[in-house]
């Protein structure tokens, strides 16, 4: 499933720092904007995969309902 997030990049003396508005704690850096973008994509994938794995471990043996949800944002 494709998801769209808002990436924010800040120019710093060492290059760029990037983070995802909707995913607290997902941040990275890179010497160039392209490197920061690539690193941030990897960080998002890693966090989503880890959260999924933790959910499976935390609900092992429990009866659970898992379903997709779409959320509209207010602007």
N, C-alpha and C positions, 0 to 999 in steps of 0.2 A: 504494500500500500504506500503510495506516495503521500508525503506530508509536506506542507510548506511552512517554514518558520521565518522569522525576521532576524537576519544576521546584522550585527552592528560592529563596525570596525573603527578603532581609534588609532590615529597616527601617533606613535611614540618615537623617541629618539632611536630605539633599537629596531624599529620597523612598524609592525601593526599588532594590536591586540584585538581579538574578535570574541564576541559572545552572542548567545541566542537569547532574545528577549523572553521567549516563552518557556525556556528550560533553565531555571536557576542552577548555577554551578557548572554549566557547560561553557567553557571558555578556552582560549588557546592564544598562541602568538605565532608570528612568522616574521622573517627578515623582510619579506615582500608581501604585498597584498595577495598575490596569487598563492604564496605559501600559507599565509594565514587562512585563506579560504579553504584550501585543501585540508589543512590541519583541523579546521572547524568542522568540516564535513565528516572527517574521521572521528572526531570527538562526539558528534551527535550520534553517529552509528554505534559507537562503543557504548554510550550511555543508554540508548534505547535497547540494545541487545542485553546489557547487564540488568536493566530494570525488568525485562521480560524473564530472564533467567531467575532473578530473585523472586519474582511472583510465582513462578513454577515451583521453586523450592518451598516458599512460604505457604503454598496452598496444597502441597502434596498430600493426597489422601482425603482432602476436603471436597465437598460438593460445591462447585463454583459455576457461575454463569459468566461467559466471556463473549462480548459482542462489540462490534465497531460502533463508534459514536462520532457524529459530525457536529461541530460546534461553530456557530456563527458569532463573530466578534462584534461588539458595539463600538462604533467610532463616532 
